[in-house]
Amino acid sequence: MLKKNLEASPRFVAAVVRGLVTGRDFAQLADLTETVKLMIGRLHMRVSEDTITAAYRLISSNRPLVVPPARPTPGPAIHVVVSHAEACELLERLGTRPKAMR
């Protein structure tokens, strides 16, 4: 007969965390921690904060636990050569004038 509410070991929690971070990326450690608690709870096991922290230490030496959202990389700079007359015409169409012409 199985006992309910067994204490999860750090190695077991680490295995659960590895499985979770392989399938998806977590932007915050708090989101990962809550998901770990839910998964362990579904198995009718207890897990403490110290156990989760120990599991994170086991894993973090090999793999980042939290992946920050990717920042968009700026595209290449576009350089356009515009003559002085074209620049003045464009500014007038926009409703403004360069300071030198005021």
Backbone bond lengths (Angstrom), bond angles and torsions (degrees), N, CA, C in turn:
res aa  C-N    CA-C-N  psi(-1)  N-CA   C-N-CA  omega(-1)  CA-C   N-CA-C  phi
1 M - - - 1.445 - - 1.531 109.04 -
2 L 1.323 116.81 133.71 1.455 122.20 -178.91 1.523 110.97 -82.64
3 K 1.324 114.35 139.50 1.455 119.16 174.92 1.519 108.17 -84.50
4 K 1.294 116.60 142.42 1.454 120.55 177.65 1.520 109.22 -91.87
5 N 1.314 115.14 155.75 1.457 123.64 176.95 1.532 112.92 59.76
6 L 1.318 116.31 49.10 1.457 120.70 172.67 1.518 109.10 -74.24
7 E 1.325 116.48 154.85 1.460 121.35 177.93 1.525 108.22 -83.12
8 A 1.316 116.53 128.32 1.461 121.46 178.92 1.522 109.30 -78.28
9 S 1.332 116.61 137.84 1.464 120.57 178.87 1.528 109.73 -83.55
10 P 1.332 117.40 158.71 1.471 119.77 178.36 1.531 112.84 -58.28
11 R 1.329 117.98 -36.78 1.471 120.50 179.17 1.534 111.29 -66.67
12 F 1.330 116.17 -38.66 1.462 119.17 177.78 1.518 110.59 -66.55
13 V 1.327 116.20 -43.94 1.471 120.54 178.66 1.532 109.62 -63.41
14 A 1.332 116.73 -38.80 1.466 120.12 177.74 1.527 110.86 -61.47
15 A 1.327 117.33 -39.17 1.467 120.37 177.79 1.526 110.89 -64.38
16 V 1.334 116.49 -40.22 1.467 120.46 177.46 1.531 109.88 -64.12
17 V 1.327 116.62 -44.85 1.474 120.78 -179.59 1.517 110.27 -61.82
18 R 1.334 117.71 -44.79 1.468 120.63 178.66 1.524 110.93 -57.62
19 G 1.311 116.42 -41.82 1.458 120.01 177.78 1.521 112.48 -64.26
20 L 1.319 116.42 -37.96 1.465 120.49 -179.95 1.521 112.13 -70.22
21 V 1.330 117.47 -45.30 1.466 119.32 -175.48 1.525 111.88 -76.04
22 T 1.323 118.02 -15.97 1.458 120.44 176.17 1.517 110.23 -72.62
23 G 1.308 117.24 -36.68 1.457 121.02 -175.90 1.515 115.38 -82.07
24 R 1.327 117.65 -24.45 1.465 119.78 -176.72 1.518 110.29 -157.86
25 D 1.309 115.35 168.09 1.461 121.60 179.63 1.517 109.57 -104.37
26 F 1.306 116.02 139.59 1.458 122.13 176.77 1.516 108.27 -111.16
27 A 1.315 117.13 130.34 1.466 121.43 -178.34 1.519 111.59 -81.12
28 Q 1.329 117.39 -25.97 1.463 120.88 -178.03 1.523 109.54 -132.90
29 L 1.314 115.33 146.01 1.456 120.68 179.47 1.523 111.07 -65.61
30 A 1.323 117.45 -30.84 1.469 120.78 179.30 1.531 111.03 -63.55
31 D 1.334 117.00 -38.40 1.470 120.14 177.73 1.520 110.85 -64.40
32 L 1.323 116.49 -42.77 1.461 120.93 178.35 1.520 110.67 -63.60
33 T 1.325 117.14 -43.22 1.464 121.14 -179.30 1.527 111.05 -62.08
34 E 1.317 117.28 -43.89 1.471 119.87 179.04 1.530 111.34 -63.84
35 T 1.309 117.06 -39.50 1.464 120.61 178.90 1.527 110.62 -65.98
36 V 1.333 116.52 -39.90 1.471 120.34 177.26 1.527 110.19 -62.09
37 K 1.327 116.95 -45.15 1.469 120.57 179.01 1.529 111.11 -59.66
38 L 1.323 116.25 -41.34 1.468 119.67 178.97 1.529 111.47 -64.50
39 M 1.328 116.38 -44.40 1.466 120.07 -178.88 1.528 111.48 -64.06
40 I 1.331 116.70 -43.70 1.465 120.50 179.43 1.526 109.73 -67.36
41 G 1.324 116.94 -38.53 1.464 120.70 178.54 1.522 112.59 -63.71
42 R 1.326 116.82 -35.79 1.471 119.94 176.98 1.519 112.24 -63.86
43 L 1.324 115.80 -24.34 1.465 120.67 177.93 1.528 111.46 -88.98
44 H 1.331 116.74 7.64 1.472 123.53 -179.83 1.523 110.90 58.52
45 M 1.326 114.97 43.95 1.459 121.07 177.73 1.524 108.78 -123.22
46 R 1.329 116.11 151.33 1.456 121.79 175.58 1.519 108.51 -92.13
47 V 1.317 114.85 149.80 1.461 119.64 174.92 1.523 107.57 -145.26
48 S 1.318 115.62 133.28 1.463 120.38 179.64 1.526 109.74 -99.59
49 E 1.322 115.21 165.10 1.468 120.27 177.39 1.524 110.61 -62.02
50 D 1.339 116.57 -37.33 1.461 120.14 179.19 1.532 111.36 -64.22
51 T 1.314 116.69 -38.11 1.463 120.71 178.65 1.524 110.58 -66.74
52 I 1.325 116.78 -41.21 1.470 120.45 178.69 1.526 109.98 -65.66
53 T 1.323 116.62 -41.90 1.465 120.40 178.60 1.526 110.79 -62.37
54 A 1.331 117.20 -41.81 1.468 120.81 178.12 1.532 110.53 -63.99
55 A 1.320 116.81 -38.47 1.466 120.39 177.95 1.523 110.71 -66.00
56 Y 1.320 117.24 -40.41 1.464 120.96 177.55 1.528 110.79 -62.27
57 R 1.334 116.49 -39.23 1.466 119.85 178.54 1.523 110.96 -64.79
58 L 1.316 117.18 -37.48 1.466 120.39 177.79 1.530 111.38 -61.87
59 I 1.307 116.50 -39.07 1.467 121.43 -173.71 1.518 112.39 -86.19
60 S 1.329 117.50 -38.44 1.463 120.89 -168.78 1.524 113.99 -63.24
61 S 1.317 118.31 -18.48 1.460 119.30 178.09 1.528 111.19 -72.27
62 N 1.311 117.65 -21.86 1.467 121.80 -177.96 1.520 114.38 -105.52
63 R 1.320 117.10 -29.12 1.465 120.67 -170.21 1.524 109.72 -150.51
64 P 1.336 117.41 139.01 1.472 117.49 174.59 1.529 110.19 -69.45
65 L 1.312 116.29 134.97 1.466 120.27 -178.65 1.518 111.89 -78.83
66 V 1.310 115.79 -37.85 1.458 120.46 -175.75 1.519 107.95 -116.45
67 V 1.313 115.57 130.84 1.456 121.14 178.76 1.522 107.66 -108.84
68 P 1.330 117.48 113.61 1.463 118.24 179.54 1.519 110.63 -66.52
69 P 1.326 116.95 151.06 1.467 119.39 179.60 1.522 110.14 -58.79
70 A 1.313 115.08 140.81 1.463 120.18 -178.59 1.519 110.59 -70.31
71 R 1.312 114.87 136.38 1.460 119.85 175.95 1.514 108.20 -86.68
72 P 1.300 117.20 139.91 1.466 118.16 177.82 1.522 109.75 -65.94
73 T 1.298 115.47 134.50 1.462 118.92 179.08 1.519 108.93 -84.77
74 P 1.321 116.49 135.08 1.461 118.61 -179.89 1.529 110.14 -68.57
75 G 1.304 114.62 143.41 1.455 120.32 178.04 1.519 110.65 -73.68
76 P 1.286 116.10 175.19 1.463 118.43 179.84 1.528 110.84 -66.00
77 A 1.314 115.04 146.21 1.464 120.29 179.37 1.524 109.34 -68.61
78 I 1.310 115.15 138.37 1.460 120.73 179.16 1.519 108.30 -103.76
79 H 1.296 116.10 123.66 1.460 121.63 179.17 1.525 108.28 -107.79
80 V 1.316 114.95 121.65 1.463 120.93 -179.58 1.525 107.52 -118.45
81 V 1.293 115.02 130.78 1.461 119.76 177.58 1.520 108.08 -92.77
82 V 1.344 115.32 121.80 1.456 121.43 -178.27 1.523 107.24 -126.54
83 S 1.308 115.44 134.44 1.463 118.42 178.42 1.528 109.55 -74.68
84 H 1.324 115.90 165.75 1.451 121.38 -179.84 1.534 110.91 -61.39
85 A 1.300 117.32 -41.32 1.465 121.38 179.97 1.527 111.20 -64.90
86 E 1.338 116.78 -41.72 1.469 120.21 178.87 1.531 110.77 -65.90
87 A 1.316 116.71 -39.10 1.459 120.28 178.74 1.528 111.20 -64.01
88 C 1.344 116.38 -42.57 1.467 120.21 178.35 1.525 111.17 -63.57
89 E 1.337 116.45 -40.91 1.475 121.17 179.67 1.534 110.26 -64.24
90 L 1.310 116.54 -42.12 1.462 121.03 179.28 1.531 110.43 -64.22
91 L 1.314 117.37 -43.29 1.464 120.80 178.97 1.525 111.52 -63.90
92 E 1.318 117.12 -38.19 1.468 119.89 177.68 1.522 111.09 -65.49
93 R 1.342 117.40 -38.66 1.467 120.68 178.18 1.528 110.54 -66.18
94 L 1.324 116.47 -29.68 1.461 120.22 177.09 1.516 112.97 -81.59
95 G 1.336 115.96 -7.66 1.459 119.81 176.13 1.510 114.10 89.78
96 T 1.304 116.95 22.28 1.462 119.98 179.73 1.533 108.54 -137.84
97 R 1.321 115.04 167.66 1.468 119.49 178.52 1.527 107.32 -132.92
98 P 1.319 117.16 150.22 1.462 119.08 175.50 1.517 110.24 -66.31
99 K 1.315 117.85 152.92 1.467 122.56 -177.11 1.515 111.94 -58.44
100 A 1.320 117.42 -35.45 1.465 120.46 -178.82 1.527 112.12 -65.76
101 M 1.337 118.72 -24.22 1.460 121.86 -178.04 1.511 112.07 -92.29
102 R 1.320 120.22 -6.08 1.464 122.28 -176.29 1.473 112.20 -79.82
